[in-house]
Amino acid sequence: MAEWQTPKTDWHGGVNLSGNYIGDRFNAVDFNRIKNNLIYLRDFAVRMYEDFSLEKVSDDKTYADYPYADEINTIERNLETVNRNTVVQNYGELQRFNDNGAFIDFNELNRIESAELDIYNRLMNQHDGRRMFTWNFGDKGGQL
């Protein structure tokens, strides 16, 4: 089972007066965290829900790698799959990115990682709130 990593939910960005981007930069660590948190959510969810599968995204990225649009699109679809098979909440519109087109921005990163955190919290609450038997069935030395 993948390990849960606290999502980054305070992404920000913008441009300065000179037109240069200022803000957070998406990198391999961020990609891996988002991708692996979805795997964690799926693996945890199937303990309480019917089994479902995610699309394979890619192996973990290194700083020499760059995420491609199709990998971000797969992350989007996987988030939708986890949501649809578990908590069924509205996490905004599924986005589609194209090669050499606009890349994922801080707004979408906030949406995705906030959704992951919300699903995580809801699944943990469901898991922790499950009713458990507090007694044992069966014969206890002839006393019932």
N, C-alpha and C positions, 0 to 999 in steps of 0.2 A: 504494500500500500504506500502510495506517495505520502510525503510528509506535508502537513499543512503549514503554510507560511502566511503571516499576517499580510493581507493585501494593502497596497498603497491606495488610499482613497482621497488623497489631497493633491492630485495632479493639477498643475497650473501651467499656463503659458500665455504668451502674447507677443507683441512686437513693440520695440522702443521707437522713439521719434525718428531714428535713422532707418527704420524698417527692418531691423535685425530681430530675429526670434530671441525672446528671453523666456525662460521657463524650464520645466523639467524635460529631460531627454529620455526617450524610451531606449532601453538597451537589452542585452542578452539576459541579464539577471531578471529584469522585469518580464520578459517573454517567458522565461522558464518558470517563474513564480506563477504567472497567470495560467499557463498550460498545465503545470503540475497540480495547482489547486483544483482545477477542473477534474483531474484524474482522482484526486483525493475525495472530492465531493461525490463523484460517481461511486467509488469504492465504498464510501461510508453509507451512501444512500441505499445501495442494494442490500444492506443489512435489514432495512425496514420496508423497502419497496421491491416491486418486481424487478428482475434483472433487466438491464438495458446496456447498450454499448455506446462508446464514443468513437468518433472517427480518429484515426491516428494522425497526429499533427506532424511531428518530427522528433528527432532526438533533441536533447537539450542543446541550446546554442552556446557558443563561446563568444568572446569579444571579437573574434575574427569573422563570425557569421552575422548575417543580417536576415531578419525575418521577412519573408515574402508575403505578398498580398493574399495568396491562396492559403497560407498558414494562419494568417489573421482571420480570414473568412472561416476556416475550420474551427478556430477558437470560438468565433461567434456562433456557429452552428452547434458546437458542443455545449456552450452555455445554454442555448435554447433547449437542447436535448435534456440536460440535467434539470432545468426548470420545469419543462413539460412533464417529466417523469417523477417529479417530487412535489415541490411547493406551489407551482403554477401561479406565479406572480407576474406583474407587468414590470419588466425591466427595460422598457424602451424598445425602439424599433431596431430589429436586426440590421446591421449595416453590411454592405458589400464593398470591398476594396478591389481595385484593379491595379495590375502591374503598371508602373510608370504613371500612376494617378495619385490622387490625394492619399496620403498615408494616415494611419490612425492618429487621432489627435488627443489632447489631454481630456477633452470632454468625453470621448468614447472610452478612454482608459478608466476614467472615474466611473462611468456607467458600468463597465464590465467588472471592475474590481469591487465596486460597491455591491453589485449583484452577487458576486461570489461570496462576499462577507455576509450578506443578508441570507443567502441560502445556507451557508455554514451555520449561522446562528439559529435559523429555523430548524435545521436538521438536528443540531445539538439539543435544542429545547424539546423536540419531539422524542429524541432518544432518551433524554434524562427524565422526561415526564411520563414515559410509558409505565403502565401499571405492571407491577411485578407481584407474583405470588409471595406472600409472607409466611406461608405454611407449607409443610411437606405433605404429600399424599403417601398413603401406605401405612403399613403396620409398624408401630413403634413399640416393639416388645410386647405385643398383645394388647396394648392400650390404643384405642381409637379415639 
